[in-house]
């Protein structure tokens, strides 16, 4: 590959990109180094190998570089699927590097000595006014992207309240995990009543939530309840939520149920 | 294997042929304007590009503002949106009609157009996928990233894991960069869009010998019904179609290449075809069909089967597609055959008068507001304009390009496009017609671009010609967007909203976020809820009619067959959504609005599970309730 600076740069770039994409801790940096390896270098190397003896127009070379890189990615997963460990980051890095290395080697063998690189880069010449217009366009695009990704207040969207229940993890003893989440538009206050078994015990809590807040409670049946003592029978649990700031605060607002399986009792 | 010397001669000949092509372009008055600028005057086109980039940025900002207004449930979002689209596109269209623009400038302009229109779709949905197909493919990509193997089950569309090209490529991005499936998929489809529009330009340029035809053709293609939204989604066709155009572009170059260079130009064709076959079923069949047509067209023009007649590629395309279909992805037969047979039945029934013709602009549900009359008029005017331009385009094509096999194929495709419009009147054939239009519009775009350039050549001094053509393409773009995507879904809806400094998710999204925290267990849910349970919920979720999940969710009483059917399908959780819109894979993901009435199913659709022994009601957020059927033992 000596004497062909573009091919040397492609192989060296692929090696560096592959290593950094695997090693760097921050996603943004990994995107920056991964992008050439994923979207350009494999296609560039393959195109250079295919058209090693003649030159094709720059626009076609660039389109082939991007398009054939996508083709390599689409086919690559199929190859990696049958390797030990399957489709993993390390294998992707190795595969893409090998594609670039192999194709560049092929290009170097076929390309005439002292042949120029297939793509000659020319920097655009812009004056102050043009630079200003281009920068203005870029700023508008950035503003558009930011606006698209920022959540906004939606005046007419209907809020809601979530209530969920599930038994505590195995080994954590008899009990339930109850979560109350507010998707309401304003601060809300609730009363949560959790009943264990048939009149064996009841726990009650007052909960105040701001929009977007969730409160999780882990509740156990009263120690003296027969079911909790024996641990031999399943304990049905019902959690009822009352919304205190609703027009009918005494009416159940949400209700969920679960069963604590037998064997979780303290006895 | 050819010797190095032979290969060297071959590629040198290719280069000479390319040079000759460029020289040919420079001949004649009209062609001269399309020539590539010399090195000494590199990038002179910046002078025209700079204000166009500014107007494109302004158009995108307006589109983003319109989506923001719509998410905030404020008006007037739609007028701002359409103004944004026109501000973005019209300056590009106008510049493309100019005779003095260079080929490179035109290529940059169409790339700018393609990427900007892709951004319009991205701005609508950010920061989550919300098209039903996107959620299916995103689930597949997550499965590959999490489990490191292809061909894992998809509970909603069983055929999709067997076409892993898109998801495999996405997993590469996810694995090597740490990006989420949304970010990786959005970048990947953006790159594919760039390949699509650039390949289309280069293909048209090679076939017509004119960069002006190429630029206008690519711009007209942006007006196809599916370009703005459906074709820009994270779905397998969004990668396969650009690869198809890449292969076609290489084939067009191969046609004019010297004999020794044929093999070189064939290599990218084969690579792209292989990638298409593992990426999308319909596109792989389209490639095979297109290559057969091209081979026949080549024979018709040149009366020979010898190279560069592409018949060997046609055989290869058929063999590859058949191998993949019957050896790897046999479930595709069961997926596609009902769609196609229903389409044929519907055509027969509609012609025979047994079925009512499908109304144009007809929504799937009565609760969806109809498309306004003005918008319908714009869409129909766009189709009328396309039809009016067709005879002129065909005449120009016959006069100038009838010795080009590709051009003949484009002419046939252009006529066939209008035949598929008739299929839209048959209810079950609508989808088939819609899918075919994306391929056939390639030919129509070329034919109409020939008509536009012919008009520009005939009236070089008429100052009205260029603005009229630019406005006409603008009409086609807007009309295509209206025809291709429901009027009420052009803009974003509130999915995540901000209140008191916090972000809250819509009820279906909140369900998915809750499910994400749950231990393993398969869900049954309405179509929209199931999509979000796949991504971001990360759960296996069944929906639809096979198995009959939607019957279980819709019925007011629990029938004897329901629980055994759910248990047979290993369902642990059933999510009952009272919102009727939850069955709508386009509109079911968002917040309900207090200023719009929403259809609700009766409370009994949910209450029927309350009293069943062994079933717990484990989650509710008002409209949506989840029941736990218990672990399978």
Interface residues (C-beta under 8 A of the other chain):
Chain A: X21 X22 X27 X30 X31 X34 X35 X37 X38 X39 X46 X47 X50 X51 X52 X53 X54 X55 X56 X57 X59 X60 X62 X63 X64 X66 X67 X68 X70 X71 X72 X73 X74 X75 X76 X77 X78 X81 X85 X86 X87 X88 X89 X92 X93 X96 X109 X110 X112 X122 X123 X124 X125 X126 X129 X130 X131 X133 X134 X136 X137 X138 X139 X140 X141 X143 X144 X145 X147 X148 X149 X150 X151 X152 X153 X154 X155 X156 X157 X158 X159 X160 X161 X162 X163 X164 X165 X166 X181 X182 X183 X185 X186 X187 X210 X211 X212 X213 X254 X255 X256 X257 X258 X259
Chain B: X4 X7 X8 X9 X10 X11 X12 X13 X14 X15 X16 X18 X22 X36 X39 X42 X43 X46 X47 X49 X50 X51 X53 X54 X55 X56 X57 X58 X60 X61 X63 X64 X65 X67 X68 X71 X72 X73 X74 X103 X104 X107 X119 X122 X123 X126 X127 X144 X145 X147 X148 X149 X150 X151 X164 X165 X166 X167 X168 X169 X171 X172 X173 X175 X176 X177 X178 X179 X188 X191 X192 X194 X195 X198 X199 X202 X239 X242 X243 X246 X249 X250 X253 X261 X264 X267 X268 X271 X272 X274 X275 X278 X279 X494 X496 X497 X498 X499 X500 X502 X503 X504 X505 X506 X507 X510 X514 X518 X591 X592 X593 X594 X595 X596 X616 X617 X618 X619 X620 X621 X622 X623 X628
